[in-house]
Each structure stands twice: as structure tokens, then as C-alpha cells.
Amino acid sequence: MCEWIIETIKYFRGKEDLLLLKPHPAEFLTEQPKRTPNETLASFLGNTELPENILLLDIHQFSIKDLSPFISCGLIWRSSVAMELTFLEMPCIIAGNPIYRILDLSYAKNQEHYFNMIEQSHLTTVTEEQQLDIGTYLSMLDNKIV
């Protein structure tokens, strides 16, 4: 994931696109200390100079729902936020290997494919079938149906 973040930042350097880097909520969930990461996004990027078009958001600054009207495409490692954004009709590109991979979403096969997908992100759409599949998947999880 760290390599993915660095390569994504390199990709967006000098571009006109705005890249918002949002910390994962697990970075500030004190009630679940076992899930708290060893390193935060801010500490990982501490020595990285970000250009004007790349912003590291404060950990409590915005929710995904707050940001969704301003997002043209979400770039996700493997977080469940890909399901949330898709449900909100925001296309996503998923770079990692998430547990919800059974869902028909946009998964990068490798780094080259990932950046090709970003180049073509304006052509990516969310279907009603994807939204229904996400709702079904989450309902099954909630009801512990495996």
C-alpha cells in the first residue's frame, strides 16, 4: 500500500487534477486499539513534499459523504470505502485485494493497469446492479450469512 501511495503521488505531480489524500478512519478509532495502525498517513508522508494539487486532509476534516459531491473517481487500496462510494454513484479504482473482491467493481490488475484506469476514469460509471450487489453483500454480512 505504501508503494501505491507514493506512486500515485508521483503520478499526480504536475497534473491539473486535484488529489485528496484521506486518512482511514481506523487511524483515530481509539475504542478498537487492536485495529489502530502502526503508522498514520500523515506520519508516512511526513518527509514528502506535496505539490499544490495534492492535499492531505486532516483526519477529522471530512466524511466520505461530505466529499462525494466533489469526487470524480475514488482511488482505493482495499478499504470498504469503495463500496460506500460506489453506492453513492462515485466510480472507484481499487488497487489492493479486498475481502469484497467477489463484487463486480473496478480492480486494477497491476500498477500499469491502475494508471491506465486512472487515465480512463472519466469513462467509468456506476451501475444500478453494482449498487444492488453492494446492498445485498452488506446485508448478508450484517445478517452473518456466508
C-alpha positions, 0 to 999 in steps of 0.5 A, spaced: 500 500 500 505 504 501 508 503 494 501 505 491 501 511 495 507 514 493 506 512 486 500 515 485 503 521 488 508 521 483 503 520 478 499 526 480 505 531 480 504 536 475 497 534 473 491 539 473 487 534 477 486 535 484 488 529 489 485 528 496 489 524 500 484 521 506 486 518 512 482 511 514 478 512 519 481 506 523 487 511 524 483 515 530 478 509 532 481 509 539 475 504 542 478 498 537 486 499 539 487 492 536 485 495 529 489 502 530 495 502 525 502 502 526 503 508 522 498 514 520 498 517 513 500 523 515 506 520 519 508 516 512 508 522 508 511 526 513 518 527 509 514 528 502 513 534 499 506 535 496 505 539 490 499 544 490 494 539 487 495 534 492 492 535 499 492 531 505 486 532 509 486 532 516 483 526 519 477 529 522 476 534 516 471 530 512 466 524 511 466 520 505 459 523 504 461 530 505 466 529 499 462 525 494 459 531 491 466 533 489 469 526 487 470 524 480 473 517 481 475 514 488 482 511 488 482 505 493 487 500 496 482 495 499 478 499 504 470 498 504 470 505 502 469 503 495 463 500 496 460 506 500 462 510 494 460 506 489 453 506 492 453 513 492 454 513 484 462 515 485 466 510 480 472 507 484 479 504 482 481 499 487 488 497 487 489 492 493 485 485 494 479 486 498 475 481 502 469 484 497 473 482 491 467 477 489 463 484 487 463 486 480 467 493 481 473 496 478 480 492 480 486 494 477 490 488 475 497 491 476 500 498 477 500 499 469 493 497 469 491 502 475 494 508 471 491 506 465 484 506 469 486 512 472 487 515 465 480 512 463 476 514 469 472 519 466 469 513 462 467 509 468 460 509 471 456 506 476 451 501 475 444 500 478 446 492 479 453 494 482 449 498 487 444 492 488 450 487 489 453 492 494 446 492 498 445 485 498 453 483 500 452 488 506 446 485 508 448 478 508 454 480 512 450 484 517 445 478 517 452 473 518 450 469 512 456 466 508 
